[in-house]
């Protein structure tokens, strides 16, 4: 859970730094003097993303992450699957016994940084800045709750015997969460973005194995949970957003926005009286 919290805090800080540029790009020079940040946020929030239809029309996309999770879980039941873990661990030890890197800690946020970086240089994604940030936060919350619960319930010892929080791999899960986030926002622009995001995520998982932090089944399951967390957020968010930003019978609107204060990611609720 600490890893997910640090991930969300890092993303929140980056979003806050990028936000002024995003606002300027979305509003335009002619209207900048007339509209403030609140106006831009309200405009973004009340422009609903059309992502539900896409997910409903492509249920086959849920099969790969579901298979990955099933494989990871099966390592607790089927000995042949678990022996694959031991075999691959032996291979990494024989070929690169002294290998160590912290690169995966940076790799796991690379796809997310790409999303906001592309938007800053004028390559627009599927959703507005506010919507995509809320989607990312929801994805992280879903993954964080799932990963933290399963890690403590599975009680699997890491290959390096550091602790019993090996299953599933949190770093790998967050990397694949970001890769799917990049794919959701930019796959319609070009498939190369999906290839880049998932290549970075796979590399993250490989590094976790070579660093002896996780077994192969931990990494595979983490990838599945990460992808499903993002897909779930894109499915749930439009409904959640419409509920939080609806107008009542008196024309009063409500709004929920992510904020960052005193080192903590928070949500701010506002209602027109």
KAGIQUI-V674727 format. One record per pair of residues at least 4 apart in sequence whose C-alpha atoms are under 7 Angstrom apart, sorted by the first residue. I is the first residue (numbers start at 0). GAP is how many residues later the second one is. D is the distance in whole Angstrom. If there is no record, write none. Layout:
I:GAP:D
I:GAP:D
This chain:
0:4:6
0:143:6
0:147:5
1:4:6
2:4:6
3:4:6
3:136:7
3:140:6
4:4:6
5:4:6
6:4:6
7:4:6
7:129:7
7:132:7
8:4:6
8:255:7
8:256:6
9:4:6
10:4:6
11:4:6
11:248:6
12:4:6
13:4:6
14:4:6
17:4:6
18:4:6
19:4:6
20:4:6
20:99:7
21:4:6
21:98:6
21:107:7
22:4:6
22:17:7
23:4:6
23:8:7
26:4:6
26:5:6
27:4:6
30:4:6
34:4:6
35:4:7
36:4:6
37:4:6
38:4:6
39:4:6
40:4:6
40:89:7
41:4:6
42:4:6
43:84:6
43:86:6
44:85:7
44:86:7
47:190:7
48:78:6
48:189:7
50:4:7
50:183:6
51:4:6
51:182:7
51:183:5
52:4:6
53:4:6
54:4:7
54:180:7
61:4:6
62:4:6
63:4:6
64:4:6
64:159:4
64:160:7
64:162:6
64:163:6
65:4:6
65:158:6
66:4:6
67:4:6
67:152:6
67:153:5
67:156:5
68:4:6
68:151:7
68:152:4
68:155:5
68:156:7
69:4:6
70:4:7
70:146:7
70:150:7
71:145:5
71:146:6
71:148:6
71:149:5
73:4:6
73:7:7
74:4:7
74:6:5
74:7:5
74:142:7
77:4:7
78:4:6
79:4:7
81:4:7
82:4:6
83:4:6
84:4:6
84:130:6
84:131:5
84:132:7
85:4:6
86:4:6
87:4:6
88:4:6
89:4:6
90:4:6
91:4:6
91:5:7
91:118:6
92:4:4
98:111:7
98:112:6
99:111:5
100:110:7
102:4:6
103:4:6
103:100:5
103:103:6
105:4:7
106:93:6
106:97:6
107:63:6
107:66:6
107:67:4
107:93:7
107:96:7
108:4:6
108:66:6
108:69:7
109:4:6
110:4:6
110:67:5
110:68:5
110:71:6
110:86:5
111:4:7
111:66:5
111:70:7
112:4:6
113:4:6
114:4:6
114:67:6
115:4:6
116:4:7
117:4:6
117:5:5
118:4:5
118:5:5
118:6:7
124:60:5
124:61:5
125:59:5
125:60:7
126:4:6
126:5:6
126:58:7
127:4:6
128:4:6
129:4:6
130:4:6
131:4:6
132:4:6
133:4:6
134:4:6
134:98:6
134:99:7
134:102:7
135:4:6
136:4:6
137:4:6
137:95:6
138:4:6
138:90:5
138:91:5
138:94:5
139:4:6
140:4:6
141:4:6
141:87:6
142:4:6
142:82:7
142:83:6
142:86:5
143:4:6
144:4:6
145:4:6
146:4:6
146:21:7
146:23:7
147:4:7
148:4:6
149:4:6
150:4:6
150:14:5
150:15:7
150:16:5
150:17:6
151:13:6
153:13:7
154:9:5
154:10:6
155:8:5
155:9:6
155:10:5
155:11:6
156:4:6
156:6:6
156:7:4
156:8:6
156:9:6
157:4:6
157:5:6
157:6:6
157:7:7
157:8:5
157:55:6
157:56:6
158:53:5
158:54:6
158:55:6
158:56:7
159:52:5
159:53:6
165:48:6
165:52:7
166:51:5
167:50:4
167:51:6
167:53:6
167:54:5
168:4:6
168:45:7
168:49:5
168:50:5
168:53:5
169:4:6
169:52:6
170:4:6
171:4:6
171:29:7
171:32:6
171:33:5
171:47:6
171:50:6
171:51:6
172:4:6
172:49:4
172:50:5
172:52:6
172:53:4
173:4:6
173:52:6
174:4:6
174:26:5
174:29:7
175:4:6
175:22:7
175:25:5
175:47:5
175:50:5
175:51:6
176:4:6
176:49:4
176:50:5
176:52:7
176:53:6
177:4:6
178:4:6
178:15:7
178:18:4
178:19:5
178:22:6
179:4:6
179:47:6
179:50:6
180:4:6
180:49:6
181:4:6
181:11:7
181:12:7
181:15:7
182:4:5
182:10:6
182:11:5
185:4:7
185:7:6
186:4:5
186:6:6
186:7:6
190:4:6
191:4:6
192:4:6
193:4:6
194:4:6
195:4:6
196:4:6
197:4:6
198:4:6
199:4:6
200:4:6
201:4:6
202:4:6
203:4:6
204:4:7
204:14:6
205:4:6
206:4:6
207:4:6
207:5:5
207:6:6
208:4:6
208:5:5
208:6:6
208:7:7
213:4:6
213:5:7
214:4:7
215:4:6
216:4:6
217:4:6
218:4:6
219:4:6
220:4:6
221:4:6
222:4:6
223:4:6
224:4:6
225:4:7
226:4:6
227:4:6
228:4:6
229:4:6
230:4:6
231:4:6
232:4:5
235:4:6
236:4:6
237:4:6
238:4:6
239:4:6
240:4:6
241:4:6
243:10:6
243:11:6
243:12:6
244:8:6
244:9:5
244:10:5
245:7:6
245:8:6
246:4:5
246:5:5
246:6:4
246:7:7
247:4:6
247:5:7
251:20:5
251:21:6
252:18:6
252:19:5
253:16:6
253:17:4
253:18:6
254:14:6
254:15:5
254:16:6
255:11:7
255:12:6
255:13:5
255:14:6
256:10:6
256:11:5
256:12:7
257:8:6
257:9:5
257:10:6
258:6:6
258:7:5
258:8:6
258:9:7
259:4:6
259:5:5
259:6:6
260:4:7
